[in-house]
């Protein structure tokens, strides 16, 4: 276990250093190809990863002479929060992260941690497909050194428990894990 931690730490340091150098260290190894690094928190069986594999396939089929895509699932490069920080430094190019992770960098994203804000999935999609609104929202992260590019629907807010939860009172006394989002933490405290 200790060896694996050291190996992972060493690998992370190397990847960070290479990312900070603008990937020029890979030019001779990859024949001048630009390496695109993508991190996410899900397993290889999750739809996010499967989507990223398809992205890799398309990019490398159409632009393989210029780009190579590397995908890091399972938080291999750290939590979503850490992966966002790696995009800020240029160590990786993309991260798939929830709005709760983004809100610590841009307060405008707190709106999406509000409980039950949308009356339906259709209402949610209507807001998310409003190009003018979303452009302003995506631009709000620029000061933090990264740009949100798009959104995806990860489903509705749910609580998972080993006992049935039918009313807010059923949550009383439960230990509840939430993302490090001030709005999410306050929502659970209020419930």
N, C-alpha and C positions, 0 to 999 in steps of 0.2 A: 504494500500500500504506500509506504513512504517513497519507494522508488518511482511509483507511478505519479505521485504528486510532484516529485522533482522533475520527472520527465515532462509532465504537463506544463509546469511552471517554466521550464527551459524553452519548450515549444512556444508558449505564449509570448515570452520575451523576444524570441527570434521573429515570430510573426509580427509583433508590435514594431520591432525595429525595422523590419522590411517594409511594413506598411507606412511607417513614418518617412522612409527613404523614397517614397513614390514608386515602389515596386521595381525600381531599376535593377535591383539585385537579381530579379528573376528573368530579365531580358535575355541573357545568354542561355539560360536553362530552357526557357520556353520558346526560343526562337523569336524573341521580340514581342510575344503576345502579352496583352494586358490581362492580368489575373483579376477576376471579379470575385470577391469574397462575400459570402452571404451567411449570416448566423440566424438561428432561430432556436426556440426552446423545446420544440416538439420532437417526438420519436420519428424514426424512419417510416413508420406506418401511418403517420398522421397526414391528413390532406395538405397541410402547409408544406410538408417535406415533398410529398408527391408532386405538388404544384411547382416547387423549386426544381425538382428533377426534370420536369417538362420544360421549364424555363431554360435550364442548362442545355438540354437537348436542342431546343430551337436556336439558342444563341450560337452554340458550337457547330450546328449544321449550317447555319446561314453566315456566320461570322467567325468560324473556327480558325481562320488564318490570322485573326486579330485578337480574339478573346478566348480565355479559358475560364470556366466558372468552377469555383470551389464552394461547396455547401458544408456548413458546420451545424448539424442538428444537436439536440439533447443538451443545450447550453454548454457545448464543448469549449466555447470561448468565454463563458461566464453567463450570468443571468441576463435577462433582457436589458436591465439597467446598465450593466457593464458593457454589453454589446453596443448599446447606443453611445456610450462613452468612447468605445473603439472606433465608431464611425466619425465621431468628432475629431479624433486624432488622425484619421485616414488609414488606420490599421486594417479596417474592413470597409467594404463599400455599402453594404445593405444589411439591415436587421429587420426581422419581422417582430414587431412588438405591439402590445396593446396600448390603448390610449392612457391607461393608468400609469404606464411607464413614461409616456411622453409628457404627461402633465407636470412632472417635476422639472421639466426643462422649459415648458411653455404653459402658463396658467390657463390659456384659452381652452386647452384640452380637458380641463376639469368638468366641463359641461357634460362630457360623455360618462363620467362617473356618477352623475346624478341618478338616483334610483328611479326607475320606471318613468323616465322622461318622455319616452315616446309611447303613444297609445297603441301602436301596432308595428309590425315589421314593415309594412308599406309606408307608414309615416316616417320611420327611420330611414328607409331607402330614399324617400323623397328629399329629405334634408341632405343626405350624403351624396346624392346626385345633383345637388345644386352647385354648379361649377363655380359661380362667383363666390358663394359662401366658403366653399372648400378651399379655393385658391387663397383666400385671406387666412384661413386656418392653417394651411400648409406653410404659408410664408411666415407664420408666427414663430417657427422654430429657427429661422435663419440666424437670429442673434446668438443662438446656442451652438451654431456651427454645423448644423445638419438640416436637411429638408425632408419633410414627410412627402411621399410621392403619391400615395393612394390609400384606399381603405378596403377592408373586407369585413364581412359580417361573420362574427364569431359566435353568434347565437344570443339568446336572451340571458338576463341575470338569473342565476340559479344558486341555491344553497344545497350542498351535498352533505348528508348526514347518515349516521347509522340508525337513527330513529326518525319516524315520520315528523315532518314539519308542515303543519296545516295553517297555523296562525303565528303572528309575531311572538305570542307568549311561549310557543314551543321552542323558541330560540333561547329563552331565559336559562342562564347557567351553562350554556354551551360555550366551548372555546371555539372561536371562529377565526380562521386564517383568511386574511384579505391581502390584496396587493398593496404595496407601499404607495398608496394614493391617499392624500389627505381627505378627498371627497369620499372615497370608499370606506376609510376608517370611520369618518364621521357618520356615514350612512349606517354602518353596523352598530355604532354606539347609539344612534337615535332609535334604531329598531329595538 
